[in-house]
Amino acid sequence: MTGELRVRAEEVVVTACPDGPLLVRGPARLVDQEGNEIERHRATVALCRCGGTAIPPWCDGTHKVNGYRSGDGDGRSTASEAGTGA
């Protein structure tokens, strides 16, 4: 299982990628701020944390060019995670 995450069919696993998106694996139900279901087309989806994506809530790779950092390793969040679109 070299570097690959195996998920049971009923299990949901959310992985925070360093300086990148949240990967959601499994049958998670995603809803918007009004409670409307967000349609998923894949078993694994990447949710934006940087707030810069052009296709919310999905990650489009913008974090690679806008300087987003997920934290400095001491448990503190960045301004982006504290409420500006994460």
DOTILO-677259 format. One record per residue (C-alpha): x, y, z. Coordinates in nm, 3 decimals, padded with zeros to 5 digits. Example, Ala and Ser with C-alpha at 12.3 -4.5 7.8 and 13.67 -1.06 7.14 Angstrom:
! DOTILO-677259
PT     east    north       up
PT   01.230  -00.450   00.780
PT   01.367  -00.106   00.714
! end
This chain:
! DOTILO-677259
PT     east    north       up
PT   00.000   00.000   00.000
PT   00.290   00.233  -00.072
PT   00.165   00.590  -00.015
PT  -00.191   00.493  -00.108
PT  -00.479   00.540   00.133
PT  -00.738   00.264   00.137
PT  -01.087   00.365   00.246
PT  -01.368   00.128   00.338
PT  -01.685   00.182   00.132
PT  -01.878   00.338   00.423
PT  -01.586   00.537   00.563
PT  -01.516   00.906   00.504
PT  -01.158   01.028   00.532
PT  -01.059   01.394   00.505
PT  -00.690   01.463   00.449
PT  -00.543   01.812   00.481
PT  -00.272   01.840   00.216
PT   00.021   02.058   00.325
PT  -00.026   02.404   00.172
PT  -00.309   02.265  -00.041
PT  -00.667   02.140  -00.047
PT  -00.869   01.909   00.174
PT  -00.905   01.571   00.004
PT  -01.240   01.408   00.084
PT  -01.256   01.032   00.023
PT  -01.570   00.828   00.076
PT  -01.944   00.891   00.076
PT  -01.945   01.237   00.239
PT  -02.250   01.449   00.168
PT  -02.142   01.802   00.078
PT  -02.381   02.095   00.121
PT  -02.353   02.468   00.056
PT  -02.421   02.744   00.308
PT  -02.795   02.717   00.241
PT  -02.808   02.340   00.289
PT  -02.832   02.254  -00.081
PT  -02.645   01.941  -00.178
PT  -02.332   01.991  -00.388
PT  -02.315   01.723  -00.656
PT  -02.001   01.512  -00.661
PT  -01.877   01.343  -00.978
PT  -01.584   01.157  -00.821
PT  -01.524   00.931  -00.522
PT  -01.239   01.160  -00.409
PT  -01.273   01.537  -00.431
PT  -01.038   01.825  -00.343
PT  -01.189   02.119  -00.154
PT  -01.018   02.457  -00.170
PT  -00.868   02.598   00.151
PT  -00.690   02.903   00.009
PT  -01.001   03.090  -00.103
PT  -00.857   03.165  -00.447
PT  -01.023   02.897  -00.659
PT  -01.226   02.994  -00.963
PT  -01.448   02.685  -00.921
PT  -01.561   02.682  -00.556
PT  -01.576   02.468  -00.353
PT  -01.330   02.264  -00.563
PT  -00.955   02.318  -00.568
PT  -00.817   02.438  -00.901
PT  -00.450   02.458  -00.798
PT  -00.452   02.833  -00.729
PT  -00.284   02.771  -00.391
PT   00.036   02.693  -00.582
PT   00.059   03.048  -00.718
PT  -00.106   03.266  -00.453
PT   00.134   03.182  -00.172
PT  -00.116   02.997   00.048
PT   00.041   02.825   00.349
PT  -00.161   02.590   00.567
PT   00.040   02.668   00.881
PT   00.388   02.671   01.020
PT   00.365   02.341   01.205
PT   00.294   02.475   01.553
PT  -00.084   02.441   01.535
PT  -00.159   02.801   01.442
PT  -00.368   02.863   01.131
PT  -00.302   03.121   00.864
PT  -00.527   03.422   00.806
PT  -00.682   03.232   00.517
PT  -00.783   02.939   00.740
PT  -00.912   03.179   01.004
PT  -01.200   03.287   00.786
PT  -01.114   03.442   00.452
PT  -01.245   03.170   00.227
PT  -01.107   02.850   00.373
! end
